[in-house]
Amino acid sequence: SRQRLRPSLKETSHITCPRCEGQGTIRSVESTALHVLRLLEEEALKERTGRLAVQVPVAVATYLLNEKRDAVAELGERLGVNPIILPNPALETPHYELERTRVQDLNKRLLETPSHELALTVPPADVAAAPAAPLGQPAAAVQRMARSAP
């Protein structure tokens, strides 16, 4: 069989969408919120969980804090870990950042830090600002072929 020596046209002229990561669809606000809620529960069930902080897009945080307030409170009471939900305007719908801190890793400074100072600044994904790196020509798999005499 022949080996392709150059990358395909699609590989050189297209980039993957940073929002959907090439999937073509993204989760809705409600779906993302429920997914994050399930992940919070999974992380809270792990042994020696001291604190959970999740950064989500503003719309998802609003949905969780207003529509799913009872579920978040019940999760905190049932599992003994009160999750911190941080709205982050730099994040877009399907993306989130979940941070689990173990009991032995909690320190006084971390416990006394106000929640509004916990928000991590995530740079927005800008397609125009990050051009695709030019793809170099891959090396051939077979460098030399010895010819056998007939």
Beta strands, then each sheet from edge to edge (+ up, - down):
strand 1: 49-56
strand 2: 84-87
strand 3: 97-102
sheet 1: 2+ 1+ 3-
end
